[in-house]
Amino acid sequence: MADLFRRAKSGRGYDTHEVDDFFARAQAVYEGRSAERMGPETVRTAAFSQVRGGYDEPQVDGALDRLDNAFTRKQRAEFIAEHGQQAWLDKIIERATTLYDRLGRPDGQKFAPAERGQPGYDRAQVDALLRRLADYFNSGAPLASADVRHAVFTPVRGKRGYAMGPVDAFLDRALEVILAAE
């Protein structure tokens, strides 16, 4: 079988068997040939082992982004076909409003701090992205799903940073809303 992606040029990449299996399963689900449940959330949380001679990570990550978008579009089309366009808009508005409370909190207080000695995300960097999200929701300022999907924050230790889990969960929810609106 031919490789789905090019191999990493040097060092390690994603395990080829894991990636091939994931994309084969995703294709079968997307085409309706499998009863396995898979949607955008599954794609967003996909993780692969790193091995010597594996697939080029940026190429696989780009394909995952496109797959996420495809599953989101399919999910939207199916929902609209069953419930109508207004129900879809209502659902997106409801999801967006769940984000507002945290977006309105003062900088430095938007999330719980990381536990002592544990890694966290740089507060100023997270707050800057959340200000952009607030501007997007409040005034339609430009913000693409890729801006959220590919956000990278400097790790810091302990209370100087936000706990990673809640930040990641919040950004996943924000990404769902942005993708649904795109």
C-alpha positions in Angstrom: 0.0 0.0 0.0 1.3 3.5 -0.9 1.9 5.9 1.9 -0.9 8.4 2.5 1.6 11.1 3.5 5.3 11.8 2.9 7.7 10.6 5.6 9.4 12.9 8.0 12.6 14.2 6.5 14.6 13.7 9.7 13.9 12.1 13.0 10.5 11.2 14.1 7.0 11.4 12.7 3.6 10.1 13.3 3.2 6.3 13.4 2.2 5.3 9.8 0.0 2.4 10.9 -1.9 4.5 13.4 -2.4 7.3 10.9 -3.4 5.0 8.0 -5.9 3.2 10.3 -7.4 6.4 11.5 -7.9 7.9 8.0 -9.3 4.6 6.7 -11.8 4.5 9.5 -12.7 8.2 9.0 -13.3 7.6 5.3 -15.5 4.7 6.0 -17.6 6.6 8.5 -17.8 9.7 6.3 -19.0 7.6 3.3 -21.5 5.8 5.5 -19.8 2.4 5.2 -19.2 2.1 8.9 -21.5 2.3 12.0 -18.6 3.6 14.1 -19.4 7.0 15.6 -16.9 9.7 14.5 -17.3 13.4 14.2 -15.3 16.6 14.3 -14.6 16.1 18.0 -13.0 12.7 17.3 -10.8 14.3 14.6 -9.8 17.2 16.9 -8.6 14.9 19.6 -6.8 12.4 17.4 -3.3 11.7 18.6 -0.6 9.5 17.2 2.6 8.0 18.5 5.8 9.4 17.3 8.2 6.9 15.7 11.4 7.0 13.6 10.5 7.2 10.0 6.9 8.2 10.6 4.7 10.5 8.6 5.5 14.2 8.3 3.6 15.8 11.2 2.6 19.1 9.6 1.2 17.3 6.6 -0.9 15.0 8.7 -2.0 17.8 10.9 -3.1 19.7 7.8 -5.1 16.7 6.6 -6.7 16.5 10.1 -7.8 20.1 9.8 -9.4 19.4 6.4 -11.1 16.3 7.8 -12.4 18.2 10.8 -13.9 20.8 8.4 -15.4 18.1 6.2 -17.1 16.4 9.2 -18.3 19.8 10.5 -19.9 20.6 7.2 -21.5 17.2 7.0 -22.8 17.4 10.5 -24.3 20.9 9.8 -25.9 19.6 6.6 -27.5 16.6 8.3 -28.7 18.8 11.2 -30.3 21.4 8.9 -31.9 18.6 6.8 -33.5 17.2 9.9 -34.3 20.3 12.0 -34.1 23.3 9.6 -31.8 26.3 9.2 -33.2 28.3 12.1 -32.7 25.4 14.5 -29.0 25.3 13.4 -28.6 29.1 13.9 -30.3 28.8 17.4 -27.9 25.9 18.3 -24.9 28.0 17.3 -26.1 31.0 19.2 -26.7 28.9 22.3 -23.1 27.4 22.0 -21.6 30.9 21.5 -23.4 32.3 24.6 -21.8 29.6 26.8 -18.5 31.3 25.9 -19.4 34.8 26.9 -19.0 34.5 30.7 -15.3 33.6 30.5 -14.6 36.1 27.7 -15.9 38.9 29.9 -13.7 38.1 32.9 -10.7 40.3 33.6 -7.3 39.5 32.0 -5.4 37.1 34.3 -8.6 35.7 35.8 -10.2 34.0 32.8 -9.2 30.4 34.0 -8.0 28.7 37.1 -4.2 28.8 37.6 -2.2 25.8 37.0 -1.4 23.7 40.1 1.8 24.4 41.9 4.8 22.8 39.9 2.5 21.9 37.0 2.9 23.4 33.5 0.3 25.9 32.4 -0.3 28.3 29.5 1.1 31.9 29.6 -1.8 34.0 30.8 -1.1 37.0 28.7 -1.0 34.9 25.5 -4.3 33.2 26.3 -5.9 36.5 27.3 -4.8 38.0 24.0 -6.5 35.2 22.0 -9.6 35.5 24.1 -9.8 39.2 23.4 -9.7 38.4 19.7 -12.5 35.9 20.2 -14.6 38.5 22.1 -14.0 40.9 19.2 -15.1 38.2 16.7 -18.3 37.5 18.6 -19.1 41.1 19.5 -18.3 43.0 16.4 -17.4 40.4 13.7 -13.7 41.2 13.8 -11.8 38.8 11.5 -10.8 35.5 13.1 -10.4 32.2 11.3 -10.8 28.8 12.7 -7.1 28.2 12.0 -6.2 31.1 14.4 -7.8 29.1 17.2 -6.9 25.7 16.0 -3.2 26.5 15.7 -2.8 28.7 18.7 0.4 27.9 20.7 1.0 29.3 24.2 4.3 29.4 26.0 4.3 26.9 28.9 4.9 28.4 32.3 5.1 26.7 35.7 2.5 26.9 38.4 0.2 29.8 39.3 1.8 32.1 36.7 -0.1 30.1 34.0 -3.6 29.0 33.4 -4.4 25.3 33.9 -4.1 23.7 30.4 -7.2 21.4 30.5 -9.8 24.2 30.9 -8.1 26.4 28.3 -8.0 23.5 25.8 -11.7 22.6 26.4 -12.8 26.2 26.1 -10.9 26.7 22.8 -12.4 23.4 21.4 -15.8 24.8 22.1 -14.9 28.2 20.5 -13.6 26.3 17.5 -16.8 24.4 17.1 -18.7 27.7 17.0 -16.4 29.3 14.5 -16.4 26.3 12.3 -20.2 26.1 12.4 -20.4 29.7 11.3 -17.8 29.5 8.5 
